[in-house]
Amino acid sequence: MASHYQVEDLARFGDMGKVDPKNFENFMKWYGGAMEAGAIDANTKKLIALAVSFAVQCPYCIDAYSKGCAEAGFTPEQMAEAVGIAASIKGGAVIAHFVQATNTLEREG
């Protein structure tokens, strides 16, 4: 079965810049600044980005940050632990939203 996401498409990330250069440039400045070392070092930011990539389910980001984390020296075990944190936070958010269901039932009750 063919996938909608093709790994070679990641190389086309900049295509939007051809049709909307101003906003794409602004995004790239913002992104670049966010990924620079600051209070958090640049390598740790890559690990955070990997975890977020899984949480938002972006296959292109998963590919890019898996490679970036490996190049930064992170082990598969470290990457898996970061992804596990993202999964547990996302799962917790799902459970926390059960309050909405109980509120609805109480109002209708």
Buried (B, 14 or more C-beta within 10 A) or exposed (E): EEEEEEEEEBEEEEEEBEEEEEEBEEEEEEEEEEBEEEEEEEBEBBBBBBBBBBBEEBBBBBBBBBEBBBEBEBEEEBBEEBBEBBEEEBEEEEEEEEEEEEEEEEEEE
